[in-house]
Amino acid sequence: MKDTDIKRLLYTHLLCIFSIILSICIPSFFLENFSILETHLTWLCICSVSVTAVNLVLYLIVKPNASSKRSSISYKVTRFLKCCIYFLMSCFFFHVIFVLYGAPLIELVLETFLFAVILSTFTTVPCLCLLGPNIKAWLRVFSRNGVTSIWENSLQITTISSFIGTWLGAFPIPLDWERPWQVWPISCTLGATFGYVAGLVISPLWIYWNRKQLTYKNN
Amino acid sequence: MQKISVLLFLAWVSFLFYAGIALFTSGFLLTRLELTNHSSCEEPPGPGSLPWGSQGKPGACWMASRFSRLVLVLVDALRFDFAQPQPSHGPGEPPVSLPFLGKLNSLQRILEIQPHHARLYQSKADPPTTTMQRLKALTTGSLPTFIDAGSNFASYAIVEDNLIKQLTNAGRHVVFMGDDTWKDLFPGAFSQAFFFPSFNVRDLHTVDNGILEHLYPTMDGGEWDVLIAHFLGVDHCGHKYGPHHPEMAKKLSQMDQVIQGLVERLENDTLLVVIGDHGMTITGDHGGDSDLEISAALFLYSPKALFPRVPPKELEIVPQISLVPTLALLLGLPIPFGNIGEVMAELFAEAEDSQPHSSALAQASALHLNAQQVSRFLHTYSAAAQDLQVKELHQLQNLFSKASADYQRLLQSPQGAEAALQTVITELQQFLRGVRAMCIESWARFSLGRMAGGAALMAAACFLCLLVSQWATYPGFHPLLLTPMACGLAGTIVCAGLLATTGLKLDPVVLGAMAAVGSLLPFLWKAWAGWGSKRPLAALFPTPGPVLLFLLIRFAAFFSDSFVVAEARATPFLLGSLILLLVAQLHWEGKLLPPKLLTIPRLCFSASTGQSRHSGTHALGLGVGLLLCIRLAGLFHRCPEETPACHSSPWLSPLASMSFLLLHLLAAGIPITTPGPFTVPWQAVSAWALMATQTFYSMGHQPVFPAIHWHAAFVGFPEGHGSSTWLPALLVGANTFASHLLFAVGCPLLLLWPFLCESQGARKRWQHLGNEAEARVRPEEEEEPRMEMRLRDAPHHFNAALLQLGLKYLFVLGIQILACALAASILRRHLMVWKVFAPKFIFEAMGFIVSSVGLFLGIALVMRVDGAVSSWFRQLILAQQR
């Protein structure tokens, strides 16, 4: 592992953060009455799209893992379709989890689903970009001693911090402060976003601090 | 370690908690100081001449009596809108069809025909709106405090000065009929009484019909000066059906007929008072402080004209206790000593006398008497207790002396302008209202020392649980066990002996706390001495893990009223998180899924891979099932009153939730697949305790008093219980704390379950799984999985494990009660303390007591079974040898 790798990681992460900031700032020039809290669903869609796009572009440019040997068009198309299906499945999976955690079942379905979409964007999309539609690799990355590169390590950190942010985001909901951001699912989506950004910031730093201890066999 | 010493130790730890809870409760739920002073005719409330015209007249005391007789009709739970006159609707509008509206037609008719004779008020009761507290307030004129709310089952005689006592002292004949709560409150005070049982909430008619049987004959008989009739039908109808039921219309119509009949029989010197002691919520319950509960109707009528003016368009709102001084002065009695109500001045304006000046003077003199009495009470009270705020007290006294001086000046020069009189009246009213506000403010008096002591004792007991649960598995621990009990017992006996000899009176609560501290300190000292020399201290404390974080979050959540109210949703959230965390942790350790799914071979697995592969997928399924159960159980919640937007579940029937309870129990196997033998991990214990709370909510309970399921008292006793109060209390308690009891008794399952689960694996698995030592001892004979028999083989470890389990469970529960206590004490001036924190503390304390008793029973049961099986085995072996 070289310092250049860590630098590249840092730059990509900064770009991701930048895309989130842009998704907050840019739409207000084009859309009237745009604000995160009031037109929350719109912002969710925009943020999700921009983060996905940035992730894809970065993946295509940086190519963190060795490209597969087969590169026929049909293989790429099936791979892409598989990725889409995985993404949708993860959205539904998160939706079910939210409902199990106490989200309303029938009311606010759209809100809950978009929340699932944004959480999938923060967690599943980077996984798909980095590991491809390969459940086994995912399971490997999220277990002890399972990571094989700094990219996977940072993926682990950002994903877990996104989940923790989402989880913490649920706590203000019962409080009686009567703030607009306490409405379901705004606090949770904001928590997820903060968690994701925090993960993006923390992971290069953490890897940099621990670069002596980290050894990846397959790298 | 002996079984008996384990049980004794657990009992001792529970006792520590009880002592802490009792000490805290005695400091937190203090009652107002009850003064036993009495007002009397001979002793006017203050210096200065008594109002003109009072001396020399027969039946006059502080003031000349205006009525010689009184009929007080107390209709329990007569909410204000039940009696509110309905505007006559035009032909186009549809008539209002609510069953409780516009049923008291006679009131409306009287108010229209005789506006100078009758008046309807909206009276505001002070919380708690339970019948006994209201009766106390309505006779003493004071503010009953929270602690009385719990003693509704066994009420006690009123020691403070009250109207009934004044009436008896004045030699009036008081006849009572109705609710038998009065019998306990005023034993032997009535010259004639017809009591009817009040507890059977299902029974709408016994009390009312009983009253009606005696009411008119008594009235016509004339052997009475004051007649009190307490009707319960409306209240019971509310409890049974709620106000939106046709039965309520019938009941109110019956009350209407009663009032009609009374009005026809009234003589000129008689005053009729119809009052509701409190209101009811839309579900027909009461006890809290919502608007519907505290608004009650108050109706006054006299055959001779009472009021100089016609009633104003807007109905007046008066505090309920205003009735006490008003009635006292109208009947020519001294105002009860502890009264802080304000006379309704309007009633003292002479109606026949058209002169505005003399009418205002009469009002001012009544108010002045009232203010003198309140000021005397304040003086006596602040000398006896220090809980009233000195600064405010001083201000009020200044206000009173100024008003009093003004009043005296006006008396000397009777030609004074009416405007000056009005100022005096306003000043006196200001004083009386200020006193009332101050009393409401400060009559939640806390004893900080006791609260701190109780909280410290609970914290120490929690700490002890934590420590000993770590020690319990180390050898050489048991000799410590019996010393604290001996010390504590000896200390208590010595203390009690000393007290008996000196004749000092000491609180049993303080004595208990002293015993607890006296036993705790030697134990810790001895443990410290025994420990410190041998091993490093770091081994004493459990390593902090995510579970401790969960416990911390739970601890912190008790400090927010929003989280206490939303606990029914927060608990499943935490429980779900705990389960998912467990699954994630299993996966992280590589124990959840079979290794062939994971492509990298260098991942090292523990030796028991083969075993955990099977149980891993099993655990995943169980986890999902448990999450589903928790979410579905959320459908059985009941709405707390603080969240108006929420709808209670239509499936609120206890029977249906029982099946979910069973599901819970089955699915609770999940946290159990992880532990190694002989210890139960913190995750499992915390999840178990959370599950107990969750079940409490999914059985339709809420930690507030109006939500208690009183109907449970009638299960199996549809006819009621007669005079016994223990049985219904027990039934209601069993209904409310069923989940605590079940989960506590079932707690040893956490230890036994992993061994039972072994039977699911086939025999071949046993060969790998069995513990190595035993496999070596008897490798060939092992054909059946031995399951929990392994526990029996090592009785010492078994006992230690049971002790550890019990202590861990007590620790988790103790943390909750400690958090409740701390929250209640820190936030004791919070707006929500009587509505949220105090009820939560009481419920949590009751739950803790029930749980600890249940835990004790459960562990004793397991030990008993173990002992029986052991003796049976011995017999078998003996028989074989023969």
Boltz contact constraints between the chains, C-beta under 6 A:
constraints:
  - contact:
      token1: [A, 100]
      token2: [B, 627]
      max_distance: 6.0
  - contact:
      token1: [A, 100]
      token2: [B, 631]
      max_distance: 6.0
  - contact:
      token1: [A, 101]
      token2: [B, 573]
      max_distance: 6.0
  - contact:
      token1: [A, 101]
      token2: [B, 576]
      max_distance: 6.0
  - contact:
      token1: [A, 102]
      token2: [B, 569]
      max_distance: 6.0
  - contact:
      token1: [A, 102]
      token2: [B, 573]
      max_distance: 6.0
  - contact:
      token1: [A, 136]
      token2: [B, 597]
      max_distance: 6.0
  - contact:
      token1: [A, 136]
      token2: [B, 599]
      max_distance: 6.0
  - contact:
      token1: [A, 140]
      token2: [B, 598]
      max_distance: 6.0
  - contact:
      token1: [A, 143]
      token2: [B, 587]
      max_distance: 6.0
  - contact:
      token1: [A, 143]
      token2: [B, 588]
      max_distance: 6.0
  - contact:
      token1: [A, 143]
      token2: [B, 590]
      max_distance: 6.0
  - contact:
      token1: [A, 144]
      token2: [B, 588]
      max_distance: 6.0
  - contact:
      token1: [A, 174]
      token2: [B, 562]
      max_distance: 6.0
  - contact:
      token1: [A, 174]
      token2: [B, 563]
      max_distance: 6.0
  - contact:
      token1: [A, 174]
      token2: [B, 566]
      max_distance: 6.0
  - contact:
      token1: [A, 175]
      token2: [B, 562]
      max_distance: 6.0
  - contact:
      token1: [A, 176]
      token2: [B, 562]
      max_distance: 6.0
